[in-house]
Amino acid sequence: MTHLRKMMLEELQRRNYSENTTRYYIRAVEDFSRRFNRPPDRLGLRHIREYQAELFQKQKLSSGSINNRLAALRFFYIKTLKKAWSIAETPYPKRPFHLPSILNQEEVTQLIDAALTPYHRILLMTLYATGVRNAELTHLKVRDIDSKRMVIHIQGGKGRRDRDVMLSLKLREHWRRLPRKSSVWLFPGNRWHNSDQPIDTKTPRNACKEAVQRAGIKKQVHPHTLRHCFATHLLEAGADLRTIQILLGHRDLKETTIYLHLSERHLHATASPLDSLKLKDRPTREE
């Protein structure tokens, strides 16, 4: 481990950054250093700007990915090297706003029923029933299931925040039918033998991919899609935004308001102003 890498690692750990963020930040700085074949402390503003342009123009990365790379470099220069950083000189690119793809409840049913294996089926059911993130799903432990209170404890979610979500009766019954191969992980990495490691995030992604193809669904579907479906369908059923915010683990209510754009109940609650106009009924003629 180089001296600079050790310094950055200590700064990240001192601030209690998650393991995923720590790994990502260190990899991002290493990639930046490799691009110019120099130690990162010998690279300056010109190199950062050139690197940022290449991420856009050559690597064709999304604005979100570039923002994450810049956040890693900014942490390295400010927190590790104690140097100044000019946001004016290295601006964060604006993120385009896109509404996520949503399945209706009939499509969710088709997706779950089309799961390749019973194990994939329970993964898809858990994603939809709880609204957990893919990484949170893979780290669920047996002890996180509180059947007495009918809740699931999400430990160390995004931002290292814990929260509780509801435990579905139907989901609990399906879990009970699964052969228990681990006393620790709800979804162990090796289902055929006792495993001390959970599944990786590729397994739920593959479960979604295969089920979508088998169901003939044309929309783009991944584990996070079922999280969006969970929130949207709760809102359409009458749940309030604050409750959904807590269940999703959103820090800011603004993150949750996106589901107002997706809820059919809310979209149809207000009529178009055109419908209130008393227009004369005239036949349409082609010129």
Secondary structure as the mmCIF struct_conf table of DSSP 4:
data_model
#
loop_
_struct_conf.conf_type_id
_struct_conf.id
_struct_conf.beg_label_comp_id
_struct_conf.beg_label_asym_id
_struct_conf.beg_label_seq_id
_struct_conf.end_label_comp_id
_struct_conf.end_label_asym_id
_struct_conf.end_label_seq_id
HELX_RH_AL_P HELX_RH_AL_P1 HIS A 3 ARG A 14
TURN_TY1_P TURN_TY1_P1 ARG A 15 ASN A 16
HELX_RH_AL_P HELX_RH_AL_P2 GLU A 19 PHE A 36
TURN_TY1_P TURN_TY1_P2 ASN A 37 ASN A 37
BEND BEND1 ARG A 38 ARG A 38
HELX_RH_3T_P HELX_RH_3T_P1 PRO A 40 ARG A 42
HELX_RH_AL_P HELX_RH_AL_P3 LEU A 45 GLN A 57
TURN_TY1_P TURN_TY1_P3 LYS A 58 LYS A 58
BEND BEND2 GLN A 59 GLN A 59
HELX_RH_AL_P HELX_RH_AL_P4 SER A 63 PHE A 75
HELX_RH_PI_P HELX_RH_PI_P1 PHE A 76 THR A 80
BEND BEND3 LEU A 81 LEU A 81
TURN_TY1_P TURN_TY1_P4 ILE A 87 GLU A 89
BEND BEND4 THR A 90 THR A 90
HELX_LH_PP_P HELX_LH_PP_P1 PRO A 91 PHE A 97
HELX_LH_PP_P HELX_LH_PP_P2 LEU A 99 SER A 101
HELX_RH_AL_P HELX_RH_AL_P5 GLN A 105 ASP A 113
TURN_TY1_P TURN_TY1_P5 ALA A 114 ALA A 114
BEND BEND5 LEU A 116 THR A 117
HELX_RH_AL_P HELX_RH_AL_P6 PRO A 118 THR A 130
HELX_RH_AL_P HELX_RH_AL_P7 ASN A 134 THR A 138
TURN_TY1_P TURN_TY1_P6 HIS A 139 HIS A 139
STRN STRN1 LYS A 141 LYS A 141
HELX_RH_3T_P HELX_RH_3T_P2 VAL A 142 ASP A 144
STRN STRN2 ILE A 145 ASP A 146
TURN_TY1_P TURN_TY1_P7 SER A 147 MET A 150
STRN STRN3 VAL A 151 ILE A 154
BEND BEND6 GLY A 156 GLY A 156
HELX_RH_3T_P HELX_RH_3T_P3 LYS A 158 ARG A 160
STRN STRN4 ARG A 163 MET A 166
HELX_RH_AL_P HELX_RH_AL_P8 LEU A 169 ARG A 177
BEND BEND7 LEU A 178 LEU A 178
BEND BEND8 SER A 183 VAL A 184
STRN STRN5 TRP A 185 TRP A 185
BEND BEND9 LEU A 186 PHE A 187
STRN STRN6 PRO A 188 PRO A 188
BEND BEND10 GLY A 189 GLY A 189
TURN_TY1_P TURN_TY1_P8 ARG A 191 TRP A 192
BEND BEND11 HIS A 193 HIS A 193
BEND BEND12 ASP A 196 GLN A 197
STRN STRN7 PRO A 198 PRO A 198
HELX_LH_PP_P HELX_LH_PP_P3 ILE A 199 ASP A 200
TURN_TY1_P TURN_TY1_P9 THR A 201 THR A 201
HELX_RH_AL_P HELX_RH_AL_P9 LYS A 202 ALA A 215
TURN_TY1_P TURN_TY1_P10 GLY A 216 GLY A 216
BEND BEND13 LYS A 219 LYS A 219
HELX_RH_AL_P HELX_RH_AL_P10 PRO A 223 GLU A 236
TURN_TY1_P TURN_TY1_P11 ALA A 237 GLY A 238
HELX_RH_AL_P HELX_RH_AL_P11 LEU A 241 LEU A 248
TURN_TY1_P TURN_TY1_P12 GLY A 249 GLY A 249
BEND BEND14 ARG A 251 ASP A 252
HELX_RH_AL_P HELX_RH_AL_P12 LEU A 253 THR A 256
HELX_RH_3T_P HELX_RH_3T_P4 THR A 257 LEU A 260
TURN_TY1_P TURN_TY1_P13 HIS A 261 LEU A 262
HELX_RH_AL_P HELX_RH_AL_P13 GLU A 264 LEU A 267
BEND BEND15 HIS A 268 THR A 270
HELX_RH_3T_P HELX_RH_3T_P5 PRO A 273 SER A 276
#
